[in-house]
Amino acid sequence: MIKLHKTPVAVALLAGLVAIPAHAKLTSEEAARLGKDLTPLGGEMAGNKEGTIPKYTGGLTTPPACFKPGVEYCDPFSGDKPKFTITPANVGQYKDQLPAGALAMFQKYSTFKMPVYETRRTAAVPRDIAETVKKEATQIELDGFGLTKRVNSTTPFPIPKNGLEAIWNHILRYMGGGLVRSQVAVPVRANGQYYLTITEEQRIFNQNMDKPQENRLLNFKQRILEPASLAGTVLLVHEPVEQAKEARSAWVYNTGQRRVKRAPDVAYDGVADGTEGLRFHDQYDAYNGAPDRYDWKLVGKKEMYIPYNAYKVGEKSHKFDEILTKNHANPDLMRYELHRVWVVEATLKAGQRHNFSKRVFLLDEDSWNVVWEDAYDGRGDLWRVQMHGVVQFYDALTTSARYNSYHDLNNGTYLMMGLDNDRKGTLQFNQKGKMADFMPDALRREGQ
């Protein structure tokens, strides 16, 4: 059972779930709270009464002295030590502030632990992004499972009235305009063995394209470099904003067939290549795509221990053999903090199909990133646990996952994504794109 966080602001927000119609847009009085008692994206400005969550003071907006642009995102809090560590032996003391998936991990694995550090509210976005959120907050509305009257806002519902609004904040959140990266996805089997799937990715949002398209959120292209069995495969996705009006378009180039084909299964619970079935397509970036197959419930806000400021695991000095321990990543490289999160429950609609019958998401109040997901099978049993350790990319003023981990409680396997420890350079933000490079006829060239 979710025990709701009950600061005065949270009580007011939760009361709004009943008092305000589900599809009502924000009033000017509500929008005026942004930047005052609420952060520019809708989080509570105040800390908690215990002092374990500090007041929001603007986030981390200046790179630390250790930062080497284009080389590595260093840990600005490398001097921090754990305040305490949650283990299978003491987990009962903290169970009210842990998601069900964490409790299941402690029960299943005697080696799982959560080192808890000082809470640092580092999330921040550029000023113009915050101003746009406030400007458009009073005009954006839900239309079925989609939304209307959005122009450029990256947080369409900073004071969410229901679960669908909250998940839209995650889907559309600011991610630096355009991202180019080389990353590694690693399926780790129950015996500890693993292999690398290496990809190069471009995710360019519509405003950063040379020819912006109507109703386009972003263009995505992924090229697989390893393993040899998948090398040369290229995936292209055109992602719309108004998914009630236009479905996602996807194509794949297969080197064996040397053909570009439509890929309608790149959505929902279609299995992603190179993941050994541990990640579905709608779990990329924690959650993406059309939310139409679920009923979304905003359960409330709660203080919980979540993966946050996860800089350490991404440091180049840590090799994969050190990170990828059996059953779960090396706990000594993980960082957890106490933060307020929105709890959103998604229940599969009658007549719809998905491998997950229910999903519980935790969304960081300061950035709207999904930082945790507990997913249930068709019998209603907890099946998979997803953790998404976010960091503030301080030079680009965007908060995003430093790693994504996907755990199967039934067979003891897991998948780690987002790692670039053996890759040269770093993620590149604010990148531009040419529409000609994101067309189906460009895929053959990419594959070769």
Order of alpha helices (4+ residues) and beta strands (2+ residues): alpha-alpha-beta-alpha-beta-alpha-beta-beta-alpha-beta-beta-beta-beta-beta-beta-beta-alpha-beta-beta-beta-beta-beta-beta-alpha
